[in-house]
Structures are given as structure tokens and as C-alpha cells.
């Protein structure tokens, strides 16, 4: 194959890769409003530009080694090598220009646009890597690393979209812990669901595995009958066995990456955080949602550090992943939380410790709806 053909292939695929990264970046920026994902798309695009700059230097060496210099054909100046790739472009003579399929012009929504761009990115980078080997192996090796970064971008984008779709309708998230329940734990769960809870978490630290699995199966079936999500605390293995919708991990539990190897692909993974540093670490691990707390002093889990709504707001500036506010929330202070960030509200004793669980859950659910409407009006 001639250098001209290699240059044309590189030119076409460099264009595809840069365009795909820009499409992904714009979706992360304007649709997801995810600062970290936007930054990572931009950094990957710049890494590709730097690699192409080094390709230009390789082309200079390639020319100098391959022929004698003459007054009529001087060596390429630094920075001009890349121009060879662009000058090889032949739009009119490109036999593939008119080759296409009807599906190329059909996209269901912006999500599909971004996901299609991610696929195009990996394909283009593979072509650049392979044909780049004919010019400079070190350039090809650099592109290989960028290709892996592209795979990770696609993973982060896909997890974020999936989590927002599955978790996006959750408003009230109630933790069921028998020690705090005013009546039987299962009756408490039923009442919370009737009162408007969209998601229940079973949190029991002292049960045997057999008893915990039995309760998890019962609560999973109950939640699914009510169209609600069921999350199990701490135990990815039992979450998988009980058909739970997700598992919640604390700071001392196994990492998200390990949990994903245990639970089904559709299982949501949540992570507790208390500081901005922990939030940053959680974002790097890419869970499906991040819980931030405590919002206020909480009798359930007393802590010296109160994260507060301001830490929740800091989390939202960093990521588009669903956020769960937890700790000391009730119908009197939920406005302060939701005025900081539109998020899922998680409670335990504020609902389960009350004599009339259904009524309290209904009141809190109504307060959440009211606060959301007010915040939407203020934003408008």
C-alpha cells in the first residue's frame, strides 16, 4: 500500500474520532450536565491531537530516512508532517462517499446519538492504530491507549444513562431496619410503599445469611409487586440471589468494580459518601448512584461530621449520576435539601419509627413533590 493510501485512511479516521469525541462531549456537557465526563471527553480529544502532532514528527523522520534530500524536495519542517495527512484528502474521488445505509440517518434520541458516537470512536481509533503501525509503532501504541480511554468513556456514559433511567423516577427511598421499626418490619415495609415510597433498602447487620436472604427475597417480591425498587445493603452476593434491583455499599465495603463482577449487569450499585474527597473517589469508581450524608444530625447514624446540603450541591456540580440525600431528613427540612439539589430523599427513622408509617410516608412524599414543584418554578 502506498503512503498516500495510508495517509488517506488516517485522515478519514482522525476526522471520525475527533467528531465522535466532540459529539460525546456535547452530550455530557449539555444533556447530562456532567462536569467530570465532559472533562474526560475533552482531555481524550486533546490527547488524540497531541498524538497526531507526534505523528507529524514521525512523518518528518520517515521522509528523511526514505530518500535523499534535494533542492527540489527538501525535508518536511517540524509541524508540517501532519499536513501530509490532510493534503492526501480526496473528497471528490472517495469511492465510499456515496456508500451508506438508511440507519445512518435515524436516531431515536440524543442518547442514541451519543452512544453511536462512542461506537464510531472505537472503530476509528482501531483503524488509526493499525494503519499508524506502518508509519510509527510508538504512535500506534499511543493510539491504543487512547482507544482504551474511549472504551472507558463509553462505559461511564452508558452507566450514567442507565442509572438515570432506572433511578430517575425515585423520589422517596426508605431504609428498613427492624430495630427502628415501631411495628413488624414487613408490615412497616408494606405501609411505607402504600405511603409513596419508590424504593426500599433492607439494612440488617446482625442477621444470619440465611435469615437475611429470606427477608431479602420477601422484600424484593413485595417491592416489585408495588412497582418499587429493592436495594440490599452491603451484600452483592445476596442481592443477586434475591433478585434485588441493587446493592448499597459503604466506605468500608468492597469496591464498585468488585461488586459489578457479582451482581447481574442490570443491578444498581450505590455508594455512601460523606465528604467531597469521597464523592470524587466514588465518581471515579462509576456507581449507579451516590448517597451523600448526613444532611442533618441523625439519630440513626450519629456522626461528628455533617455533610449538609452544600456537600450535596458540590456533588451535583461534579456528576450527573443520581444523588441520594440521607441523614436527619424529615418533612420539616426536606425543602432545604431539594432547594440545593433535585435528588432522591432517603430516610429511616423519620418513617419506620412512627406509629402510622403510611401517613408519615405520604406526608413526606407530598412534601417532596411540593419542594420539587417549587424548585422547578424557581429555576424557570
N, C-alpha and C positions, 0 to 999 in steps of 0.2 A: 504494500500500500504506500502511496506517495505521501510526503509530508503534507501536501496540500489537502489530501483527503482527511488525514488525522486532524489538521487544523480546523477543517470544516465541522468535523464531529465534535471537537472540543468547543468550538464556538457555539454550536447549536445547544449543546447540553449545559454549558455555562449559563447561557441565557435562561434555559428552563429552570435550572437550580436557583438562580437569583430571583427569578419571577415567583417560583414556588415559595421561597422563603419570605418574600415580601407579602404574598397572599396570606400566609400563615401569621406573619407578624401583624398585619392589619386586623385579622380576625381576633387575635389575642388582645390587641390594643382596644379596638372599638366595640367588638361584640362581647368578649369575655371581660374586658377591662382588667386584665391580669397583668400586673406590672412585671412580675418575675418571668412569666412566659414570654411576654413581649421583649424583655431584655435579652433572653436567651436566643430568641429568633434573630434579633438584631446582631448579637455577638457572633452567631453562626454565619450570618451573611458576611460580616466583616472578616471572619476567619477565612472564608472562601475567597474574598477579594485579596487578602494577604497571600494566600496560596497561589493565586493567579499571578500576582506580582513576582513571586519567586519563580513561577513558570517562565515569565519573561526573561529572567536572568539565565535560566537553563537554556532557553532558545538561543541566547547570545552565544553561550558556550557550545551549543550544538552546531551552530553555523561555523564558529571559528575552528572547531575540530574537523569539520567535514569538508572543507575546501580551502584553497589558498586565497589570501586576500589579494585583490587587485584594485587599482584606482576606480574601476567601474563597479566593483561590488565590495564596498567597504564593510567591515563588521558592524553588526547592529549596535547602536548605542544603548546604554542601560535605560530600561524603561520602554524601549521600542519593541522588544520581543513580543510583548502581549499584542501589539498592533498587528503582528503577522496573523494571529488567530482571527481578528476582526476583518482584516483585509481579505481573508480567504472566503468570506461570506458571499454566497451567490443565491440570492433570494429568487431571482427570475429563473435560474437554471435548476433549482432544487426540485427533484422529481417527487419528493414526498410532500411538497407544499399543498397539493390538492388531495392528498390521501387522508381520509378521516372517516369517522363514524358518527351516526346520529346522536349517540350518547354523549359525545363531546360537548354538545350544546344544551344538555339537560342537567340541571342541578335542582334537587328538591328544596334546598335551603342553604343558608350560609354555612351551616355545619358541614354539609357535604362538600361545599366549595373548599373549605379549609382541609378536610380530610383527603380530598382528591389531590390537593396541592402537596400534602405530605407524601403521598404515594409517588407523585411525579418527582419530588425532590430525591427520594432514594434511588429511583430509576436513573435520573440524570447524573447523580453523583457516581453511581456504579459505572456508567459509560465513561465519565471523565476519568475515573480511576484507571479503568482498563486501557483506554487509548493513551492516557498520560504516561503509562509504563513505557511506551515506545519512544518517549522524549526524555523523561527524567523519573527514575524509580522513586526518588525521595519526594517528588511532587505527588506521585500516585499514593505513597504511604500517608502523606498529609491528608489527601482527599479521603482516604479510607477512614481516618479518624473523624473527619467531618461527617462522613456518611453515618457513622455510629451516633454522632451527636444528633443527626437528623432522625434516626430511629427513636432516640430518647425524646426529642421534641414531639414526635407523633404520639408516643406513649403518654406524655404529660397532657397533651391536648385531648386525647381520647378519654383518659381518666376524668379529666375536668368536665368534659361534656356529659359523660355517662353519669357522674355523680350529681351534676346539676339537674339532669333529667329525672333520676330516681329519687333524689332527696329534695328536689325543688318545691314540692307541694307540702312538705312537712312544716308545721308551724309550732305544735306543742309536743315535746319529747319528754316522756315521764319515765323516771327510773324506779323500778320495783325492787325494793329490798324489804324482806319480811320483817326485820327488826323495827322498821319505822312505820309499818302499816297499822292502822287503827283497827282494822278487821282482817279477815283471812286474806292472804296475799293474792290468791287467784281472783277472789271477789273484788279486791281492790283494783286489779288489772282490768277486769270487765267494766267496772264503774268508770275508770279513767278513760277507757275507749268510748263509752257511751257519752262521756262529757266532752269529747272532742279531741282526745289525744290522737296524734297521727303516727306516733312511733313510741314503742315501749322498749326499755332496756332492762334485762334481768341482771341484777348485780348482787351476787351472793358469794362471799369469800370463804365461808366456813362449811359449806355442804360437801358431801362426798361426790365424786364424779358421777356415780350412778344417780343420786338424787338430783344433782344439777342438770344432768342430761334429761331426766324425766320432766323436770319443770320447764326446761327449755323447749322440749317438744310440745308440751301443753300450751305454753305461751305463744310459740310460733304458730300453732294451729289457730289459736284464738285471734291473734293479730291479723292473720291472713283472712279469717272469716269476716273481720271488720274492715278489710281493705287498708290495714295499717302495716307499718314496717316493724320487724322484730330484730333487736340488736342484743347480742350476748356479750357480757363484759369479760375481758381477759382471755377467753379460751377459743382460739380459732378452730381447734380440733372438734370441740363440742358444738361450735357454731355450724360447722359443716355437717355434722351428724344430725343436728336438729332442724335442718333446713332454714336456719336463720337468714335474715336479709343482710346481716352484717355482724361485725365484731368490733368492740371498742377496746383500744389499747391505752394503757397508762404509760408514764415516762419510764417506768421500770420493767415494762413488759417487753416481749420480743419486738424487733423492728418490723416495720411495714413490709419490707421485702420478704422476710421470712414468713409472715402471716399469709402473704399472697400465694406462697407455694403450698399452703394447706387448704385454704378455703376455695370454693368454686370461683370462676372468673367473674361472675356477676355479684359476688358478695361485697358489700360495702365495708370499708375499713376506716374507723375513726380513731383519732389520736387526741389525748388530753394535753393541753399546754397551759402554762401559767405566766410565761414571760415572752418578750419579743424574741429572745435568743431561741427559745424552744419553738416558737412559731416558725422562725426561719429554718430550723432543723427539720420540722415537720413538712414544710413546703418542699424541701429537697427530697424527702422520702416519698412524696406524692401519695398521701392517703386520699380517701374519698371525701372526708370532711375533717375539719379541725375544731375541736372544742376548746374554748377559751374561758378560763375562770380562775378563782371565783369572781363574779361580778360584784358581789357584796359579801359581807360576813355571813358565813353559812354554818348552821349547827350540824349539818350532815358531815362536812369535812372541814373542821376548823383549821385555818392556816394563818401564818404570820403575814404572808404576802397576799394582798388583794389586787388582782389584776385590773379589775374595773372596766367600764365601757371604753375607756381610752385605749386600752390594750387591744380590745376587740376591733376598734377603728383602725389601729395600726396594722392588724392582721388583714383587714379588708383592703387596705392600700397596697398590700403585697401580693394578694392572690385572689383568684375568682373561685376557688374551691368553696363549697358550702361551709358556713361557720355556725357553730352551736355555742350559744351563751349559756353558762351554767354557774350556779352558786349563789344562793341567797335571793333568788328572783321570786317575786310574788306579783299579785295584781296591782299592788300599790307602786311598785318601782319598775315594772316592765317597760313603761314609757321611756325611762331614761336609757334603757338598753337599746330599744328599737329606734330611738332618735339618733343614736350613734351609728348603728348599722342595721340594715334589714337582714335578719338572721333567724335561725331556729332557736326557740326558747326551751331550755331544759330545766326541769325541776324534779325534786324528790319529795322531801317532807312537806313542802308547800301544798302538795296534793295528797299524797298517800297517807299522811299522818292525820288527816282531817276526818271527822265523823261522817260527813257527806261528801265522799270523793267525787261523785258525779257532778254535784252542784259546784264544787270548788273548781274542778277542771273546766266546767262550762263557763264559769265567770272569768277564769284566766284566759281561756280560748277567746272569749269575747273581747277582753282587754287587749289581747294580741292583735286581733282583727282591727280594733279601733285604732290602735297605735300605728298599724301599718297603713291604714287609710289616711291618717293624719300626716304621716311622713311622706306618703306619695303626693298628697296635696301640697305640702311644703316644698317638695322637690320640684313640683310642676310650676 
